[in-house]
Amino acid sequence: MGTSAASGTGGSTRSGTGSGTGRSAGSGGRAGSGSGTARYLEIAEALRREILSGAHPVGSRLPSESDLAAGWSASRGTVRQAVATLAAEGLVGSSQGARRIVLRQERRHSFGELNSFAQWAEGIGHEVRSRFLSRTRRAATAEEAERLALPPGTEILAALRLRLLDGEPTMVERTAYADWVAEAVEALPPDCRSVMDGLEADSGVVAQYGEHLIDALPAGSEDARLLGIRRGSPLLRQRHVSATRTGRPIEWSDDRYLAGSVTFSVSNSAVATPLERHHGTER
């Protein structure tokens, strides 16, 4: 949330040299106000939007730190933090001391931090819509009970949701919610943008840990109908457990993404490697 583990087609590019001055080129920058932390995030978000829109094509260079600092009326240190944020996301090169090269434009979801689908998508400038298609109480399957650390047969809430990016069906989400949060999830509106945000706001339940399994599979009849694709089309699947700070499982989810809609990335190194490889039969 390294090596990239996913499928994604990347964004479209436009011809150009990428020699502008980022935000300052389009609107003369903004006068700085507020904390330095908020400032670098504001600059990073603006540059991210420009890269994803194609204003800075893949292979072009971002404006220099001094140009960005002048355009945004910010210190070079603040600009350096903003650009480092984009480098951590894999959007620009990581070498320091030179103008950064734009590396990619696809929607990349990093496992370096635990974000909900809505938080991730809105963070890179996309409109998110969601709707519950069903919410049903039933006994947990053996796998659901194991993943949620519940006794076999415990009643859970099974939810089916359709997630849309910029109005387009992007992901089908099947989630088993633990018994202790079921009532709170049932109380959320049908078009709830983010269940995790809703649980935090209404019930004080905060997800702080996650474990993810990623693989691919062909679309079944229901997935094909909901995503508007042919049955058997490839889907990227992410299964994950979200848990509280104390390790209490909240949800076990099976999320199936339209091929090419998102790339997942996991940062690793020879010292610390959060990504593990498993045989294809891993549950």
C-alpha positions as CSV (number, residue, x, y, z in Angstrom):
1,M,0.0,0.0,0.0
2,G,9.8,-1.5,-5.0
3,T,8.2,-3.8,-7.2
4,S,4.8,-3.0,-8.7
5,A,2.3,-5.8,-8.5
6,A,-0.7,-5.2,-10.7
7,S,-2.1,-4.5,-14.1
8,G,-2.7,-1.0,-15.4
9,T,-2.6,0.7,-18.8
10,G,-1.3,4.0,-17.6
11,G,-2.7,7.4,-18.5
12,S,-2.6,8.9,-22.0
13,T,0.2,11.3,-22.8
14,R,0.4,14.5,-24.8
15,S,3.2,15.9,-26.8
16,G,5.2,18.7,-25.2
17,T,8.5,19.4,-23.5
18,G,7.1,19.8,-19.9
19,S,9.2,22.9,-19.5
20,G,6.5,25.0,-17.8
21,T,6.5,26.0,-14.2
22,G,3.9,23.7,-12.8
23,R,1.1,25.4,-10.9
24,S,2.6,28.8,-11.4
25,A,2.5,28.4,-15.2
26,G,-1.3,27.9,-15.1
27,S,-2.3,30.4,-12.5
28,G,0.6,32.3,-11.3
29,G,0.9,30.2,-8.1
30,R,-0.7,31.0,-4.8
31,A,0.4,33.1,-1.9
32,G,1.5,30.8,0.9
33,S,-0.4,30.7,4.1
34,G,-0.9,28.1,6.8
35,S,1.5,25.5,8.0
36,G,4.4,24.1,6.1
37,T,2.9,20.6,6.2
38,A,-0.3,21.7,4.6
39,R,1.6,23.7,2.1
40,Y,3.7,20.9,0.7
41,L,0.6,18.6,0.5
42,E,-1.2,21.4,-1.4
43,I,1.7,21.7,-3.9
44,A,2.0,17.9,-4.3
45,E,-1.7,17.6,-5.0
46,A,-1.6,20.3,-7.7
47,L,1.5,18.7,-9.4
48,R,-0.1,15.3,-9.1
49,R,-3.2,16.5,-10.9
50,E,-1.1,18.1,-13.6
51,I,0.8,14.9,-14.2
52,L,-2.3,12.7,-14.3
53,S,-4.1,15.1,-16.7
54,G,-1.1,14.9,-19.1
55,A,0.1,18.5,-18.6
56,H,3.5,17.0,-17.8
57,P,3.9,14.0,-20.2
58,V,5.8,10.9,-19.3
59,G,9.5,11.5,-20.0
60,S,9.3,15.3,-19.5
61,R,10.9,17.1,-16.6
62,L,9.1,19.0,-13.9
63,P,10.0,22.6,-13.4
64,S,13.0,23.2,-11.2
65,E,12.7,23.5,-7.4
66,S,13.5,27.2,-7.7
67,D,10.8,27.8,-10.3
68,L,8.2,25.9,-8.3
69,A,9.2,27.8,-5.2
70,A,8.9,31.1,-6.9
71,G,5.6,30.2,-8.5
72,W,4.1,28.9,-5.3
73,S,5.7,31.6,-3.0
74,A,7.1,28.7,-1.0
75,S,10.5,27.7,0.3
76,R,12.6,25.3,-1.6
77,G,12.4,22.9,1.3
78,T,8.6,22.8,1.1
79,V,8.8,22.3,-2.6
80,R,11.3,19.5,-2.1
81,Q,8.9,17.7,0.3
82,A,6.1,18.0,-2.3
83,V,8.2,16.5,-5.1
84,A,9.5,13.8,-2.7
85,T,5.9,12.8,-2.1
86,L,5.4,12.3,-5.8
87,A,8.6,10.3,-6.1
88,A,7.4,8.0,-3.3
89,E,4.2,7.4,-5.4
90,G,6.3,6.5,-8.4
91,L,5.1,9.5,-10.5
92,V,8.5,11.1,-10.9
93,G,12.1,10.0,-10.6
94,S,13.8,9.8,-7.2
95,S,17.2,11.3,-8.0
96,Q,17.8,14.6,-6.2
97,G,19.7,17.6,-7.4
98,A,18.1,17.8,-10.8
99,R,14.7,18.4,-12.3
100,R,12.6,15.3,-11.8
101,I,11.5,13.2,-14.8
102,V,7.9,12.2,-15.0
103,L,7.8,8.4,-15.0
104,R,4.1,7.4,-15.1
105,Q,0.6,8.6,-15.2
106,E,-1.6,5.6,-14.3
107,R,-3.7,5.5,-11.2
108,R,-1.3,3.8,-8.7
109,H,-2.5,2.7,-5.3
110,S,0.3,2.3,-2.8
111,F,0.2,-0.1,0.1
112,G,2.8,2.1,1.9
113,E,-0.1,3.6,3.9
114,L,-3.6,2.3,4.7
115,N,-6.1,4.3,2.7
116,S,-9.6,3.5,1.7
117,F,-10.6,3.3,-2.0
118,A,-12.3,6.7,-1.7
119,Q,-9.3,8.4,0.1
120,W,-6.9,7.1,-2.5
121,A,-9.0,8.1,-5.5
122,E,-9.9,11.5,-4.2
123,G,-6.3,12.1,-3.3
124,I,-5.3,11.8,-6.9
125,G,-8.1,14.0,-8.2
126,H,-10.9,11.5,-9.1
127,E,-14.6,11.7,-8.3
128,V,-15.7,8.7,-6.3
129,R,-19.2,7.3,-6.1
130,S,-20.3,4.1,-4.4
131,R,-23.6,2.3,-3.8
132,F,-24.6,-0.7,-1.7
133,L,-26.3,-3.3,-3.9
134,S,-27.1,-5.6,-0.9
135,R,-26.4,-5.9,2.8
136,T,-27.3,-9.3,4.3
137,R,-26.8,-10.9,7.7
138,R,-25.7,-14.5,7.5
139,A,-23.4,-17.1,9.1
140,A,-19.7,-16.6,8.3
141,T,-18.1,-19.0,5.9
142,A,-15.1,-20.9,7.3
143,E,-12.7,-18.5,5.5
144,E,-14.5,-15.4,6.7
145,A,-14.5,-16.7,10.3
146,E,-10.8,-17.4,10.1
147,R,-9.9,-14.0,8.6
148,L,-12.1,-12.1,11.1
149,A,-11.0,-14.2,14.0
150,L,-14.5,-15.2,14.9
151,P,-16.0,-18.6,16.1
152,P,-17.2,-20.7,13.1
153,G,-20.8,-19.8,12.1
154,T,-20.8,-16.4,13.8
155,E,-23.3,-14.0,12.1
156,I,-21.6,-11.4,10.0
157,L,-22.8,-8.7,7.6
158,A,-22.2,-9.6,3.9
159,A,-22.2,-6.5,1.7
160,L,-22.0,-6.1,-2.1
161,R,-21.0,-2.6,-3.4
162,L,-20.3,-1.1,-6.8
163,R,-17.5,1.5,-6.9
164,L,-17.2,4.1,-9.6
165,L,-14.4,6.4,-10.6
166,D,-15.4,9.6,-12.6
167,G,-18.8,8.0,-13.2
168,E,-17.4,4.7,-14.7
169,P,-17.9,1.3,-12.9
170,T,-14.4,0.4,-11.7
171,M,-14.6,-2.1,-8.9
172,V,-17.0,-4.7,-7.4
173,E,-16.5,-5.0,-3.7
174,R,-17.7,-8.0,-1.6
175,T,-17.1,-7.5,2.1
176,A,-17.7,-9.5,5.2
177,Y,-18.0,-7.2,8.2
178,A,-17.4,-8.6,11.7
179,D,-20.4,-9.0,13.9
180,W,-19.4,-6.1,16.2
181,V,-19.5,-3.5,13.4
182,A,-22.4,-5.0,11.4
183,E,-25.1,-2.7,12.9
184,A,-23.0,0.4,12.3
185,V,-22.4,-0.6,8.6
186,E,-26.1,-1.3,8.2
187,A,-26.9,2.3,9.4
188,L,-24.8,3.9,6.6
189,P,-26.6,5.4,3.6
190,P,-26.9,3.3,0.4
191,D,-24.6,5.8,-1.4
192,C,-22.0,5.9,1.4
193,R,-18.8,7.2,-0.2
194,S,-16.5,5.4,2.3
195,V,-17.5,2.8,4.8
196,M,-14.3,3.3,6.8
197,D,-14.7,7.0,7.0
198,G,-18.3,6.5,8.0
199,L,-17.3,4.0,10.8
200,E,-14.7,6.4,12.1
201,A,-17.1,9.4,12.1
202,D,-20.1,7.7,13.5
203,S,-18.7,4.9,15.7
204,G,-15.1,5.8,16.4
205,V,-13.9,2.6,14.6
206,V,-10.5,3.3,13.0
207,A,-8.7,0.9,10.6
208,Q,-5.0,1.1,11.3
209,Y,-3.6,-2.2,9.9
210,G,-4.1,-4.1,6.7
211,E,-3.0,-7.4,5.1
212,H,-3.4,-7.7,1.3
213,L,-3.5,-10.6,-1.2
214,I,-3.4,-9.7,-4.9
215,D,-4.1,-12.0,-7.8
216,A,-6.1,-12.1,-11.1
217,L,-9.2,-14.0,-12.2
218,P,-11.8,-14.0,-15.0
219,A,-15.0,-12.1,-14.5
220,G,-18.0,-14.2,-13.6
221,S,-21.6,-13.3,-14.7
222,E,-22.3,-10.9,-11.9
223,D,-19.0,-9.1,-12.1
224,A,-19.4,-8.8,-15.9
225,R,-22.9,-7.4,-15.6
226,L,-22.0,-4.8,-13.0
227,L,-18.8,-3.7,-14.7
228,G,-20.2,-3.7,-18.2
229,I,-17.7,-6.2,-19.6
230,R,-17.7,-9.6,-21.2
231,R,-17.9,-12.7,-19.0
232,G,-14.4,-14.1,-18.7
233,S,-12.6,-10.7,-19.0
234,P,-9.6,-10.4,-16.7
235,L,-10.0,-8.7,-13.4
236,L,-7.4,-7.6,-10.8
237,R,-8.4,-8.9,-7.4
238,Q,-7.3,-7.5,-4.0
239,R,-8.4,-9.4,-0.9
240,H,-7.7,-7.7,2.4
241,V,-8.3,-7.7,6.1
242,S,-8.6,-4.3,7.9
243,A,-8.1,-4.2,11.6
244,T,-8.0,-1.8,14.5
245,R,-5.0,-0.5,16.3
246,T,-5.3,-3.5,18.7
247,G,-5.5,-6.0,15.8
248,R,-9.2,-6.7,16.0
249,P,-10.4,-7.5,12.5
250,I,-13.1,-5.2,11.1
251,E,-13.6,-6.5,7.6
252,W,-12.5,-9.2,5.1
253,S,-13.0,-7.9,1.6
254,D,-12.8,-9.2,-2.0
255,D,-12.3,-6.3,-4.4
256,R,-12.4,-6.9,-8.1
257,Y,-11.0,-4.1,-10.3
258,L,-11.6,-3.6,-14.0
259,A,-8.4,-4.4,-15.8
260,G,-6.3,-1.3,-16.5
261,S,-8.2,0.9,-14.0
262,V,-5.5,0.9,-11.2
263,T,-2.0,-0.3,-10.5
264,F,-1.0,-1.4,-7.0
265,S,2.5,-0.7,-5.7
266,V,4.5,-2.0,-2.8
267,S,7.8,-0.3,-1.8
268,N,10.5,-2.6,-0.6
269,S,14.2,-2.7,-0.1
270,A,17.0,-5.2,0.8
271,V,16.6,-4.2,4.4
272,A,12.8,-4.2,4.8
273,T,10.5,-6.0,2.4
274,P,6.8,-5.8,3.2
275,L,5.9,-7.7,0.0
276,E,5.8,-11.5,0.2
277,R,5.3,-13.9,-2.7
278,H,2.9,-16.8,-2.4
279,H,2.0,-19.7,-4.6
280,G,-1.2,-19.1,-6.6
281,T,-3.3,-21.3,-4.4
282,E,-2.8,-19.0,-1.4
283,R,-6.2,-18.2,0.0
